[in-house]
Structure formats: structure tokens, C-alpha cells
Amino acid sequence: MNETSVADSTTQFRCEFCTRDFRRESTLVAHMCEQKRRWRERDETGVRLGLQAYLRFYEITQGSARLKTWEDFCTSAYYRAFVRFGRYCQDTRVVNAPAFTDWLIKTNVKLDHWCRDSSYTSYLLQHVRREAVADALARALEAAIDWSERTGNPTADYLRFGNDNAICHDITRGRVTAWAVYNCASGQEFLARILPDQVAMIWPWIDADSWQRCFQDRMADQVYAQELLAQAGW
């Protein structure tokens, strides 16, 4: 056997992530260790959201701790938990994921419970009463645009002619809030026609007494909502 053959027979290919050695390059290419998998999925939306939550967690809980990096994140024992949360935010279309993350941290919700719908609902019921009115109206418009693209109807008719169950679901997911429902003619029409069980389903989100107090405290925001929705034909 010549020197070239000896060299070829002992050549090894090393995974840069786990340092495992392979005799063939094709085997290395097909190899998928945990760290390589994490590196490949680093640009996925859910992973990026998980990274943002991870960074925020250390920022809030440790304050002066050194700035965490992607390398810190991908080697963390909590990587999977934060990525699971990021993907939950993506799949659920969480309203204001950074604010949700802050709420979970500041209310001391266990990391294992971050992806529970009950946690998200508790956050959302508080958030929709405090958020900027422009943000609330922007989401309602997005919901109307989605409906319009599916049905071919004008966006302004979303609350007038949309499926009532679907609208109720959008309300319970924070896509449509009391800022829209109570401050336009089509919202009043929607409330007048839905069934008692539908009213019960959305009542925590549109409780008239608490929202009336909110509107009284934010009169300028209510006027803004009424004017904008009227101009949009709602």
C-alpha cells in the first residue's frame, strides 16, 4: 500500500459541533447531532422568539448579568423550553410576545407553564385593557383583512356579516377587542344578534362595566376609536 492510500484510510472528518469523528465525508454530512440541529434551526421564527425570551429572562432576573449570546442560548439546558415557548407564541399568534414574556417573568410563572393557554388568557385579559388603542384597532383590521381575503367581502363588513363563532373566537384570542366592538355601528349590530351562549363565551373580554370605566378613563382614546372606525365604514 502506498503512502497516499495509507493517508486516505486514516483520514477522519470531524463534526465541528460535537467533535465526533467520521471516516467518510458523506457520513459527516448526514450526521445530525443536537448542537448541529440547533444551529440549523437558528433562523426559524419560533427559535428567534425563544432566543428573545431567553435574553429578556436574564435581563430581568439578573439585571447586571453579562449579555447572553446565541452560543449561550444554544448550549443552555433551557434551550428546548424557550424554543417551545417561541413556537407557542408563533402558532398561537400571541398578542405582543415581548409584553407576554415580561408578564410571565414578573408574575413568577414557572417556565414549564409558559405555554399553557391558561397563562396566556390571564395575560391577555389584562393586556387588552392597558394597551394602546392604535394597537388594538390595528389587530381588528388585520382580522378583517384576513376575513376579506377568504370571503371576498369588504373589510368594513367583517363584524356585520362574518361568522359569529369565528368572530367570538377572534375576541377570545385578543384579535378583536372591546375597542372595536363597542365603538362602531357594526360592533353594536354584532352584539345584538349573537346568542346567549356566545355572549357568555366572550363576556370576560367585553365586560361592559369594566370597559365603560376604561372608556371613561381614556375618553380621548375612545373618541379616536369611534372616529377611525366610522371613517373605515365599520
KEKOLDO-868560 format. One line per 4 residues: number of its first residue (from 1); their letters; for each residue x, y, z of C-alpha. Coordinates in nm, 2 decimals, always signed. Example, Ala and Ser with C-alpha at 12.3 -4.5 7.8 and 13.67 -1.06 7.14 Angstrom:
// residues 2
1) as) +1.23:-0.45:+0.78 | +1.37:-0.11:+0.71
// end
This chain:
// residues 234
1) mnet) +0.00:+0.00:+0.00 | +0.14:+0.34:-0.10 | +0.16:+0.65:+0.13 | -0.14:+0.81:-0.03
5) svad) -0.36:+0.50:+0.03 | -0.24:+0.49:+0.40 | -0.33:+0.86:+0.44 | -0.67:+0.81:+0.28
9) sttq) -0.76:+0.51:+0.50 | -0.69:+0.71:+0.82 | -0.85:+1.04:+0.72 | -1.12:+1.15:+0.95
13) frce) -1.39:+1.41:+0.93 | -1.49:+1.59:+1.25 | -1.82:+1.74:+1.34 | -1.75:+2.10:+1.45
17) fctr) -2.04:+2.09:+1.69 | -1.99:+1.76:+1.88 | -1.63:+1.68:+1.78 | -1.73:+1.33:+1.68
21) dfrr) -1.50:+1.18:+1.40 | -1.62:+1.01:+1.09 | -1.42:+0.81:+0.83 | -1.63:+0.94:+0.53
25) estl) -1.73:+1.29:+0.45 | -2.07:+1.17:+0.33 | -2.13:+1.03:+0.68 | -2.04:+1.36:+0.84
29) vahm) -2.28:+1.54:+0.61 | -2.56:+1.30:+0.70 | -2.48:+1.32:+1.07 | -2.72:+1.53:+1.29
33) ceqk) -2.62:+1.59:+1.65 | -2.83:+1.81:+1.88 | -2.60:+2.11:+1.85 | -2.59:+2.09:+1.47
37) rrwr) -2.97:+2.06:+1.46 | -2.99:+2.37:+1.68 | -2.75:+2.56:+1.46 | -2.96:+2.47:+1.15
41) erde) -3.29:+2.59:+1.30 | -3.14:+2.92:+1.44 | -3.33:+3.13:+1.18 | -3.67:+2.98:+1.24
45) tgvr) -3.93:+3.23:+1.37 | -4.01:+3.02:+1.68 | -3.64:+2.98:+1.77 | -3.58:+3.35:+1.73
49) lglq) -3.88:+3.43:+1.96 | -3.74:+3.17:+2.20 | -3.40:+3.35:+2.20 | -3.56:+3.69:+2.26
53) aylr) -3.75:+3.54:+2.56 | -3.43:+3.38:+2.69 | -3.24:+3.71:+2.67 | -3.53:+3.90:+2.83
57) fyei) -3.54:+3.65:+3.11 | -3.18:+3.70:+3.20 | -3.21:+4.08:+3.16 | -3.50:+4.10:+3.41
61) tqgs) -3.39:+3.83:+3.66 | -3.02:+3.91:+3.67 | -3.00:+4.27:+3.58 | -2.63:+4.33:+3.56
65) arlk) -2.55:+3.98:+3.42 | -2.33:+3.98:+3.11 | -2.52:+3.99:+2.79 | -2.61:+3.64:+2.67
69) twed) -2.52:+3.53:+2.32 | -2.66:+3.28:+2.07 | -2.39:+3.04:+2.18 | -2.51:+3.07:+2.54
73) fcts) -2.86:+3.00:+2.43 | -2.80:+2.70:+2.21 | -2.59:+2.53:+2.48 | -2.83:+2.62:+2.76
77) ayyr) -3.02:+2.35:+2.95 | -3.33:+2.56:+2.90 | -3.29:+2.58:+2.52 | -3.58:+2.35:+2.44
81) afvr) -3.81:+2.51:+2.69 | -3.76:+2.86:+2.55 | -3.79:+2.73:+2.19 | -4.11:+2.56:+2.28
85) fgry) -4.24:+2.89:+2.41 | -4.12:+3.07:+2.10 | -4.31:+2.82:+1.88 | -4.62:+2.85:+2.10
89) cqdt) -4.61:+3.23:+2.05 | -4.58:+3.18:+1.67 | -4.86:+2.92:+1.65 | -5.09:+3.10:+1.88
93) rvvn) -5.03:+3.43:+1.72 | -4.96:+3.57:+2.07 | -5.05:+3.94:+2.11 | -4.73:+4.13:+2.18
97) apaf) -4.50:+3.84:+2.26 | -4.24:+4.07:+2.44 | -4.51:+4.20:+2.67 | -4.63:+3.84:+2.73
101) tdwl) -4.27:+3.74:+2.82 | -4.23:+4.03:+3.06 | -4.57:+3.94:+3.23 | -4.47:+3.57:+3.27
105) iktn) -4.14:+3.67:+3.43 | -4.27:+3.94:+3.66 | -4.56:+3.73:+3.78 | -4.33:+3.44:+3.85
109) vkld) -4.50:+3.19:+3.62 | -4.29:+2.87:+3.61 | -4.11:+2.82:+3.28 | -4.29:+2.48:+3.23
113) hwcr) -4.62:+2.67:+3.24 | -4.53:+2.94:+2.99 | -4.70:+2.75:+2.70 | -5.03:+2.69:+2.88
117) dssy) -5.33:+2.86:+2.73 | -5.45:+2.95:+3.09 | -5.13:+3.16:+3.13 | -5.18:+3.33:+2.80
121) tsyl) -5.55:+3.40:+2.88 | -5.46:+3.56:+3.22 | -5.21:+3.78:+3.05 | -5.43:+3.88:+2.76
125) lqhv) -5.73:+3.97:+2.98 | -5.51:+4.23:+3.14 | -5.32:+4.34:+2.84 | -5.62:+4.43:+2.62
129) rrea) -5.73:+4.68:+2.88 | -5.40:+4.85:+2.90 | -5.26:+4.85:+2.55 | -5.25:+5.14:+2.31
133) vada) -5.58:+5.19:+2.13 | -5.40:+5.20:+1.80 | -5.25:+4.86:+1.86 | -5.60:+4.72:+1.93
137) lara) -5.75:+4.87:+1.62 | -5.47:+4.75:+1.40 | -5.53:+4.39:+1.51 | -5.90:+4.42:+1.44
141) leaa) -5.82:+4.55:+1.09 | -5.58:+4.26:+1.04 | -5.86:+4.02:+1.14 | -6.10:+4.19:+0.90
145) idws) -5.84:+4.18:+0.62 | -5.79:+3.80:+0.67 | -6.17:+3.75:+0.66 | -6.20:+3.97:+0.35
149) ertg) -5.93:+3.77:+0.17 | -6.11:+3.44:+0.25 | -6.46:+3.56:+0.15 | -6.41:+3.84:-0.10
153) npta) -6.62:+4.08:+0.11 | -6.52:+4.43:+0.21 | -6.32:+4.45:+0.53 | -6.57:+4.70:+0.67
157) dylr) -6.84:+4.42:+0.68 | -6.64:+4.19:+0.90 | -6.85:+4.24:+1.21 | -7.17:+4.27:+1.01
161) fgnd) -7.15:+3.96:+0.80 | -6.87:+3.75:+0.94 | -6.93:+3.41:+1.10 | -7.04:+3.49:+1.46
165) naic) -6.85:+3.19:+1.61 | -6.53:+3.29:+1.43 | -6.57:+3.65:+1.55 | -6.62:+3.53:+1.91
169) hdit) -6.30:+3.32:+1.87 | -6.11:+3.62:+1.75 | -6.23:+3.81:+2.05 | -6.12:+3.54:+2.30
173) rgrv) -5.77:+3.54:+2.13 | -5.74:+3.92:+2.15 | -5.76:+3.98:+1.78 | -6.07:+4.19:+1.82
177) tawa) -6.12:+4.38:+2.15 | -6.38:+4.60:+2.31 | -6.21:+4.90:+2.15 | -6.36:+4.79:+1.82
181) vync) -6.68:+4.61:+1.93 | -6.82:+4.89:+2.14 | -6.71:+5.18:+1.93 | -6.87:+5.12:+1.59
185) asgq) -7.21:+5.05:+1.45 | -7.13:+4.71:+1.31 | -7.00:+4.61:+1.65 | -7.32:+4.70:+1.81
189) efla) -7.51:+4.50:+1.54 | -7.29:+4.20:+1.62 | -7.36:+4.22:+2.00 | -7.74:+4.25:+1.93
193) rilp) -7.76:+3.94:+1.71 | -7.53:+3.68:+1.89 | -7.68:+3.41:+2.10 | -7.67:+3.40:+2.49
197) dqva) -7.40:+3.12:+2.50 | -7.18:+3.33:+2.26 | -7.22:+3.63:+2.48 | -7.12:+3.42:+2.78
201) miwp) -6.81:+3.30:+2.60 | -6.68:+3.65:+2.52 | -6.81:+3.83:+2.83 | -6.48:+3.82:+3.02
205) wida) -6.33:+4.00:+2.72 | -6.61:+4.26:+2.68 | -6.74:+4.30:+3.03 | -6.95:+4.62:+2.99
209) dswq) -6.89:+4.76:+3.34 | -6.51:+4.73:+3.34 | -6.48:+4.86:+2.98 | -6.71:+5.15:+3.05
213) rcfq) -6.47:+5.26:+3.33 | -6.18:+5.21:+3.09 | -6.35:+5.43:+2.83 | -6.42:+5.70:+3.09
217) drma) -6.06:+5.70:+3.20 | -5.94:+5.72:+2.83 | -6.20:+5.94:+2.67 | -5.96:+6.07:+2.40
221) dqvy) -5.88:+5.72:+2.30 | -6.25:+5.63:+2.27 | -6.31:+5.93:+2.05 | -6.02:+5.83:+1.84
225) aqel) -6.15:+5.48:+1.80 | -6.50:+5.60:+1.71 | -6.38:+5.84:+1.45 | -6.13:+5.60:+1.29
229) laqa) -6.39:+5.31:+1.28 | -6.66:+5.54:+1.13 | -6.42:+5.66:+0.86 | -6.34:+5.30:+0.78
233) gw) -6.71:+5.22:+0.74 | -6.74:+4.99:+1.04
// end
